Amino acid sequence: MEKNKNQINCIIIHGCPSNAEKATNSQTRTYDKHWIPWVKKELIMRGIKTETPLMPIPWNPEYEKFKKEFEKYEINENSVLIGHSCGCAFLVRWLGETKQKINKLILVAPWKIPDKDDKYRKGFYTYDIDETIKSRVREIIMFTADNEEKDGKRSLKIYHKSLGGEIIELKGHGHYTLDDMKTEKFPELLNEIIK
């Protein structure tokens, strides 16, 4: 394992679908799709080891269950961690808790505001962001869109206030889902990972 320490690796954490029915069928579910397979394929073609773990029961997300799955993968100072939507909330909490040093943290359409009546999301999103994360991450980048939802914009501000980093706002990308973007390609993210 020591020989891989200097090699960049990438882990992409998907978002959380709104309900189980949409999420259980591998053919019809979307939460692990959107731009994720395209980015993974492009990175692997460039020799960058990339993992896209399936998080357990993401329609009712629980931090400890996500953590158990996530920690099966190698994370070191050369890792690039990417989250989409609720995946961002998980990564930021995990980095604050573990004090792990990494190369880059990229948050795509980050989310931190729970639905009023959703106990799972309340437990998942409600935590204090550890502002010392920025001292252990070489680069922090956050993607948003001019037409992101209001709570998405508010979430971005919460993360940025605590972590700083670069904000990239793209036109017409919404919440960075296939429906919003109208494409699986996400060259702007690919460029930020490999530059």
N, C-alpha and C positions, 0 to 999 in steps of 0.2 A: 504493500500500500504506500510506502514511503516514496516510491518512484513517481507517483501521480501528484505529489504535493505541489509541484510547480505548474501543473497543467490546469488551464481554466476548465471548469465544468459549470454547467448551467442547470438549474432546477426551476421549472415553471409550475406554479400552484394555481389551479383553475378557480373560478368563482363558484358561487353557491346558487343552484337553481331554486325557483320559488316553490316547487312541489315535487313530491316523490314520483308521481305518475309520469311526469315529463323526464325524470332522471333515471329511471330504472332500466329502460330499454336501450341497449348499446347502439342500436341503429337510429333511434329517434332522439336520444338525449343530445344536448348541445353544450353542456357546461364544460366539457373537456375538448371541445372542438373550436369553433370560431377561427382565430388566427394561430392557435397553439400548434396544431400538426404542421402547418406550413413553416413556422419559425423553427420548430424542432428539426424538420427535414433539412432546412437551409443550414442550420448550425452543424448538424452531423456531416453534411456534405463538406463543410469547412474543417472537419476534424475536431469539433468541439463536442465533448461528451455531454449529452442533454437528456435529462429525465423529466417526465411529465406524470408524476404519480397521481393515481386516482384516490382522492380523499374519501374517507368513510362517511356515508350518510350526509353528503354536503347540503341537502335540503333542510336538514336539522343540524347545523354545524356545531360540533363540540371541540373546543380547543385541545383537550387532552387526547382525543381520538385522532385529530389531525396530527398532533405532535408525534404520537406513536408511529404513524405511517411515515411522516416526513423524516424522522431520525433513522430510518433504514438506509438513507442515502448519505454519501460522503459529502460533508460540507467543510471547507477549509478557507484559508485566507485568499485563495484564488477563485472562489466560487462567485457566480453571478446568480442572484436569487431574483425571480420575477414573480409577481403576484398579479392576478386579475380580480378586481372587485373585492370580494370577501377574502380572497387569497392574500391580498395586501395586509388585511387586518391580522391574519394569522402570522405572516412573516415578521411584521413589526413587533408583535407581541413576543414571538419566539426569540428574535434578536435581542430584545430588551431583557428577557428572562435568562438567556444563556450567556450573554456577553460575547458571543461569537464574532470574530473578525471575518469580514468578507471583502471581496473586490468591489462588487457593485450590487446595489439594491434598486430594482426598477419596479415601480408601482404603476399599473395600468388601470385607469378608472378606479382609483382607490376608494374604498367605502368604509365608513366608521359609524354610521347612524342606523341603529336598529329600528325595525318596524315596531310600533307601539306594543302590539299584543303578542309578539313572537319571543317566547322565553329563551329559545335557542340562540337567536341572533342577539338578544339582549346580553346573554352570557358571553357570547363570542366577541362582540364589539365593545363592550363596556370594560375598559381597562385604561390605566394611565400609560401614555407613551413615554418610554425611557429616552430622554433627550440625549443621553450619552451614546446612543447608537451611532450618531454621526461621527463620533471620534473613532469608531471601529470599522467604519465602512468607507472605502476609498472614494466612492462616487455614488450619489443618490439622484435618481431621475424619476420624475412623475409625469405620466401622460394623462392629459385630460382633453376634452373637446369643447368647442364653442357651444355645442348643443347638448352637453351633458345635463342630466337632471339637476334640479336645485340642491337636493341632498348630496348628490355626487360632488358638486362644486363646494358645498360646505365641508364635506369629508376631506377633500383635497386641501382646503385651508387648514384644517385641524392637523393633518400630517405635516404639511409644509411649515407651519408655525413651530412645530416641535423638532423637525428633522432638517429643515432647510433643503438644499439641493436644487436641481434645475427642473423647472416646469416646462413641458412641451405641450402646447395646445394645438391640436389639429382640427381643421374645419370638417364638420359633418360626420365625425366618427362616433357621436353619441356616447354610449356606454361600452364601446369597443366590442360589440357583439356582431355576428355575421349580419343580422337584420339591419343594424345601424350602419356598418361599414360597407356593406354590399360586396365584400371581397374577403377572401381568406388571407390575402397577402398583407403583410405589415412590415414593409421595408424600413420604415423609420425606427421601429423597435430593433430590427436586425442590426441596423447601423450602430445603434447605441450599445448593443451587446459586444460587437466585434471591434469597435474603434479603440 
